[in-house]
C-alpha cells in the first residue's frame, strides 16, 4: 500500500518527528511541507482538489522544514513549501532549496512587489503587524511603533519572543527606516516597557490583555478574526472583545506588512501539479477563501477583504520593500540578543 504524508495537527520538534514516506513519482499528487497550520490551509487544498482532481499531502511543522528539504536533497518528496514571513521565504532561496516558478498565470495574479525577482518565492497574502489595545485601559486611537519605547508604556506591553520571525520582520523594518544604532536604543526601550518576559503566540498576548497583565500587545491582524470566530474555544471570543486594533504609523509611513507565501522546491517530483497548485492559490477564487476563511489581505488586485476585516478599519501600508526587510533580518536578530530582549524588562 502506498504511504502518504500524515497531516499533523500541531507543532512538533522536527528532529524527533517521524514522517510517513511519500512516493517520489506519485501521479496526480502534490506533496506539501507547511509552516502554516492545517486548519488555515485545508479549505484551500480541498477547493484545489475539487477543481483539479489532484490530491494534496501535507506535513506540518513549526520549524526546520527548510533545513529538512536541504538535507533530503534530490530524494526530497516535497513539491512546495508553504510558509510565512519574508524571512522564511527568502531563507528558502538562500538555502538553495527552491526553483523559479515559471507561470504567466502567477505573474498575472501576483504583483511583482510580492514576487521574488527571480521567481523563487511567491507571496499569497498580506498581514499587518498591529497593536492590540485594551478597550478599558487605553484611550488613544492612534499609535506608532516608535512610541512603544516611550516610558508611558512601562510595564504595559506584551509580545511574543523577539527572535520569532514575526518580531524579527518588524525590527528589521525599523533598522531599514532608522538604522541599527537607533533601533538598538529603541528596542532596549521597548524591553524596559514589557510587562513580562516575551512568551506565547499572538493570541496569548490578547489573553494577557484580557487578564489585565498588560494593556497593549503586538500581533498580526488575522489572529483577531481567528479569535472572533472560534466556536470551539469561545473564551477566545471574549479575549478578542476586550481589545481593539490600532494600525501603527497610519499618519506617516504606514503599518509594517509581511507575507505568507509559497516556494516551489528545487527537486519537486511532481513539479507540473505543484505549479498548478501555486497558480490556484494565486487565483481569484483562492484569494477569496484566504480573505473569508483566514482573515488575511489578498495580494491579487481587485479581490476584496472580508467584511470582518473591513470592520477593523482601513490602514496605510508601509511601502518598504520586502528585500530591505530580508536584508536587515540578521542585524535585527543580533540586536534582540544584544539588548537581552527576551530576558524581559530590566530590573
C-alpha positions as CSV (number, residue, x, y, z in Angstrom):
1,X,0.0,0.0,0.0
2,X,1.3,3.4,-1.0
3,X,2.2,5.5,2.1
4,X,1.2,9.1,2.2
5,X,2.0,12.2,4.3
6,X,0.3,12.4,7.6
7,X,-1.4,15.7,8.4
8,X,-0.2,16.8,11.8
9,X,-2.4,19.0,13.8
10,X,0.2,20.8,15.8
11,X,3.8,21.9,16.0
12,X,6.5,19.3,16.8
13,X,10.2,19.1,17.1
14,X,11.4,18.1,13.6
15,X,14.5,16.3,14.9
16,X,12.3,13.8,16.8
17,X,9.5,13.6,14.2
18,X,8.9,10.5,12.0
19,X,7.3,11.4,8.7
20,X,5.4,8.9,6.6
21,X,7.1,8.0,3.4
22,X,5.7,9.6,0.2
23,X,6.4,8.1,-3.3
24,X,8.6,10.4,-5.3
25,X,6.8,9.6,-8.6
26,X,3.2,9.8,-7.5
27,X,0.8,10.9,-10.2
28,X,-1.9,13.5,-9.6
29,X,-0.5,14.5,-6.2
30,X,1.3,17.4,-4.6
31,X,3.4,16.9,-1.5
32,X,3.4,19.9,0.8
33,X,5.7,20.9,3.6
34,X,3.9,23.6,5.6
35,X,4.7,26.0,8.3
36,X,1.0,27.1,8.0
37,X,-1.3,25.3,10.4
38,X,-3.5,22.7,8.7
39,X,-6.8,24.4,9.7
40,X,-5.7,27.5,7.8
41,X,-4.8,25.8,4.6
42,X,-7.2,22.9,4.4
43,X,-10.1,24.8,2.9
44,X,-7.8,25.9,0.1
45,X,-6.5,22.5,-0.6
46,X,-9.9,21.0,-0.6
47,X,-11.0,23.5,-3.2
48,X,-8.0,22.8,-5.3
49,X,-8.6,19.0,-5.2
50,X,-12.2,19.5,-6.0
51,X,-11.4,21.7,-9.0
52,X,-8.4,19.7,-10.4
53,X,-8.7,16.1,-9.0
54,X,-5.1,16.5,-7.8
55,X,-4.5,15.1,-4.3
56,X,-2.6,17.0,-1.7
57,X,-0.5,15.5,1.1
58,X,0.6,17.7,3.9
59,X,3.3,17.6,6.6
60,X,3.1,20.5,9.1
61,X,5.9,21.6,11.5
62,X,6.6,24.8,13.3
63,X,10.3,24.9,12.4
64,X,13.0,23.1,10.5
65,X,11.2,22.3,7.2
66,X,13.6,24.2,5.0
67,X,16.6,22.5,6.6
68,X,14.9,19.2,6.2
69,X,14.3,19.8,2.5
70,X,18.0,20.7,2.2
71,X,19.1,17.6,4.0
72,X,16.8,15.4,1.8
73,X,18.4,16.8,-1.3
74,X,17.3,15.1,-4.6
75,X,15.4,12.5,-2.6
76,X,13.0,15.0,-1.0
77,X,9.4,14.2,-1.6
78,X,8.4,17.8,-1.1
79,X,7.0,19.7,-4.0
80,X,6.2,23.0,-2.3
81,X,6.9,24.8,0.9
82,X,4.1,26.9,2.4
83,X,5.5,29.4,4.8
84,X,5.0,32.8,6.5
85,X,7.2,35.9,6.6
86,X,9.7,37.2,4.0
87,X,12.5,35.8,6.2
88,X,11.5,32.2,5.7
89,X,10.6,32.8,2.0
90,X,14.0,34.4,1.3
91,X,15.6,31.9,3.6
92,X,14.4,29.0,1.4
93,X,16.1,30.7,-1.6
94,X,19.3,31.2,0.4
95,X,19.3,27.5,1.4
96,X,19.2,26.6,-2.3
97,X,16.1,24.5,-2.0
98,X,13.9,26.5,-4.4
99,X,13.5,26.9,-8.1
100,X,11.8,29.6,-10.1
101,X,8.1,29.4,-10.7
102,X,7.6,30.0,-14.5
103,X,3.9,30.8,-14.9
104,X,2.2,33.6,-16.8
105,X,-0.9,32.9,-14.6
106,X,1.0,33.5,-11.4
107,X,2.7,36.6,-12.9
108,X,-0.7,37.9,-13.9
109,X,-2.3,37.3,-10.5
110,X,0.5,38.4,-8.1
111,X,2.0,41.9,-8.5
112,X,5.8,41.9,-8.9
113,X,6.3,43.6,-5.5
114,X,5.0,40.3,-3.9
115,X,7.2,38.0,-6.0
116,X,10.9,37.2,-5.8
117,X,12.6,39.0,-8.8
118,X,14.0,35.6,-9.8
119,X,10.7,33.7,-9.2
120,X,12.0,31.7,-6.2
121,X,9.1,32.6,-3.9
122,X,5.5,33.8,-4.5
123,X,3.6,35.9,-2.0
124,X,0.0,34.8,-1.5
125,X,-1.4,37.0,1.3
126,X,-0.6,40.1,3.4
127,X,-0.9,40.6,7.1
128,X,-0.2,43.7,9.1
129,X,1.8,43.8,12.4
130,X,-0.5,45.8,14.6
131,X,-1.2,46.8,18.2
132,X,-3.9,45.1,20.2
133,X,-5.1,47.7,22.7
134,X,-7.3,47.2,25.8
135,X,-10.7,48.8,25.3
136,X,-10.8,49.6,29.0
137,X,-7.3,50.9,29.7
138,X,-6.1,52.5,26.5
139,X,-7.9,55.7,25.4
140,X,-5.8,56.7,22.4
141,X,-6.9,55.7,18.9
142,X,-3.6,56.0,17.1
143,X,0.0,54.9,17.8
144,X,3.4,54.5,16.3
145,X,6.0,51.7,16.6
146,X,8.4,54.3,17.7
147,X,6.1,55.2,20.6
148,X,6.4,51.7,22.1
149,X,9.7,52.8,23.7
150,X,8.0,55.8,25.4
151,X,8.2,55.3,29.2
152,X,4.5,55.9,29.5
153,X,4.1,52.3,28.4
154,X,6.4,50.9,31.2
155,X,5.0,47.6,32.4
156,X,2.2,47.7,29.9
157,X,3.4,45.9,26.8
158,X,3.2,42.1,25.9
159,X,4.7,40.4,23.0
160,X,6.0,37.1,21.8
161,X,9.7,36.2,21.5
162,X,11.9,38.8,19.9
163,X,13.5,36.0,17.9
164,X,10.2,34.9,16.3
165,X,10.1,35.6,12.6
166,X,7.1,38.0,13.0
167,X,9.1,40.1,15.5
168,X,12.3,40.0,13.6
169,X,10.5,41.2,10.5
170,X,9.2,44.3,12.4
171,X,12.6,45.0,13.9
172,X,14.3,44.6,10.5
173,X,11.9,47.2,9.1
174,X,12.9,49.6,12.0
175,X,16.5,49.0,11.1
176,X,15.8,49.8,7.5
177,X,13.9,53.0,8.4
178,X,16.1,54.3,11.3
179,X,19.5,52.5,11.2
180,X,20.9,49.9,13.6
181,X,22.1,52.3,16.3
182,X,18.8,54.0,16.7
183,X,16.9,50.6,16.6
184,X,19.1,49.2,19.3
185,X,18.2,52.1,21.6
186,X,14.5,51.8,20.7
187,X,14.5,48.0,21.2
188,X,16.0,48.5,24.7
189,X,13.3,51.0,25.5
190,X,10.6,48.6,24.4
191,X,12.2,45.8,26.5
192,X,12.1,48.1,29.5
193,X,8.4,48.7,28.9
194,X,7.5,45.0,28.8
195,X,5.0,43.7,31.4
196,X,6.7,40.3,31.5
197,X,9.2,38.2,29.6
198,X,8.2,37.6,25.9
199,X,6.3,34.3,25.7
200,X,3.4,32.6,23.8
201,X,1.9,33.3,20.5
202,X,-0.1,36.3,19.3
203,X,-3.3,35.0,20.8
204,X,-1.6,34.6,24.2
205,X,-0.8,38.3,24.1
206,X,-4.5,39.2,23.7
207,X,-5.3,36.7,26.5
208,X,-2.8,38.6,28.7
209,X,-4.6,41.9,28.0
210,X,-7.9,40.3,28.9
211,X,-6.4,39.1,32.1
212,X,-5.1,42.6,32.9
213,X,-1.4,41.6,32.7
214,X,-0.7,44.3,30.1
215,X,-2.5,47.0,28.1
216,X,-1.2,46.7,24.6
217,X,0.5,43.9,22.6
218,X,2.0,43.3,19.2
219,X,0.2,40.8,16.9
220,X,-0.8,40.0,13.4
221,X,-4.2,41.2,12.1
222,X,-5.6,37.8,11.2
223,X,-5.4,36.5,14.7
224,X,-8.3,38.9,15.6
225,X,-10.5,37.1,13.0
226,X,-9.4,33.7,14.3
227,X,-10.3,34.6,17.8
228,X,-13.6,36.3,17.0
229,X,-14.8,33.2,15.0
230,X,-13.5,30.5,17.4
231,X,-16.6,28.4,18.3
232,X,-14.5,25.5,19.8
233,X,-12.9,27.8,22.4
234,X,-15.4,30.6,23.0
235,X,-13.2,32.2,25.6
236,X,-11.1,33.4,22.8
237,X,-14.1,35.5,21.6
238,X,-14.0,37.2,25.0
239,X,-10.3,37.9,24.7
240,X,-10.9,39.5,21.2
241,X,-13.8,41.5,22.5
242,X,-11.5,43.1,25.2
243,X,-9.3,44.7,22.6
244,X,-9.4,46.9,19.5
245,X,-6.9,47.1,16.7
246,X,-4.6,50.1,16.3
247,X,-2.7,50.3,13.0
248,X,0.6,51.9,13.8
249,X,2.1,54.8,11.8
250,X,-1.1,55.3,9.8
251,X,-0.4,59.1,9.8
252,X,3.1,58.7,8.3
253,X,4.9,55.8,6.6
254,X,2.2,53.2,7.3
255,X,2.0,49.9,9.2
256,X,4.5,47.1,8.8
257,X,3.2,44.4,6.4
258,X,4.6,41.0,5.8
259,X,3.7,38.0,3.6
260,X,2.6,34.4,3.6
261,X,3.8,32.6,0.5
262,X,4.9,29.6,-1.3
263,X,8.1,28.1,-2.7
264,X,8.5,25.5,-5.5
265,X,11.2,23.1,-4.2
266,X,14.3,22.6,-6.3
267,X,13.7,18.8,-6.7
268,X,9.9,18.8,-6.8
269,X,9.0,15.3,-8.0
270,X,5.5,16.5,-9.1
271,X,6.5,19.8,-10.5
272,X,3.7,20.3,-13.0
273,X,1.0,19.6,-10.5
274,X,2.8,21.8,-7.9
275,X,2.8,24.7,-10.3
276,X,-0.9,24.1,-10.8
277,X,-1.4,24.4,-7.1
278,X,0.6,27.7,-6.9
279,X,-1.5,29.0,-9.8
280,X,-4.7,28.1,-8.0
281,X,-3.5,29.7,-4.7
282,X,-3.0,32.9,-6.6
283,X,-6.3,32.8,-8.4
284,X,-9.3,34.9,-7.5
285,X,-11.3,32.0,-6.0
286,X,-8.5,31.0,-3.7
287,X,-7.7,34.6,-2.7
288,X,-11.4,35.0,-1.7
289,X,-11.0,31.9,0.5
290,X,-7.9,33.4,2.1
291,X,-9.9,36.6,2.7
292,X,-13.0,35.0,4.1
293,X,-11.6,32.0,6.0
294,X,-8.2,33.2,7.1
295,X,-9.0,36.9,7.6
296,X,-6.0,37.9,5.5
297,X,-5.4,40.6,2.9
298,X,-5.3,39.1,-0.6
299,X,-2.4,40.0,-2.9
300,X,-4.3,39.7,-6.1
301,X,-5.6,43.1,-7.2
302,X,-9.4,43.5,-7.1
303,X,-10.1,40.8,-4.5
304,X,-11.9,42.4,-1.6
305,X,-11.1,41.8,2.0
306,X,-13.9,40.2,4.1
307,X,-16.5,42.3,5.9
308,X,-15.0,41.3,9.2
309,X,-11.6,42.6,8.1
310,X,-13.1,45.7,6.8
311,X,-14.7,46.3,10.2
312,X,-11.2,46.7,11.7
313,X,-10.7,49.8,9.6
314,X,-8.7,50.9,6.6
315,X,-5.0,51.5,7.0
316,X,-1.9,52.7,5.2
317,X,0.7,50.1,4.3
318,X,4.4,50.7,4.8
319,X,5.8,50.6,1.2
320,X,9.2,49.4,2.5
321,X,10.4,46.7,0.1
322,X,10.4,43.1,1.3
323,X,14.0,42.9,0.1
324,X,15.0,45.6,2.5
325,X,13.3,43.7,5.4
326,X,15.0,40.5,4.4
327,X,18.4,42.2,4.2
328,X,18.2,43.5,7.7
329,X,16.9,40.4,9.5
330,X,20.4,39.3,10.6
331,X,21.0,42.7,12.2
332,X,17.6,42.6,13.8
333,X,18.3,39.2,15.4
334,X,21.6,40.3,16.7
335,X,20.0,43.4,18.3
336,X,17.4,41.2,20.0
337,X,20.2,39.3,21.8
338,X,22.4,42.3,22.3
339,X,19.7,44.2,24.4
340,X,18.5,41.0,26.1
341,X,15.0,41.5,24.8
342,X,13.8,38.0,25.6
343,X,15.1,38.4,29.2
344,X,12.2,40.7,29.8
345,X,12.1,44.1,31.4
346,X,15.2,45.4,33.2
347,X,15.0,45.4,37.0
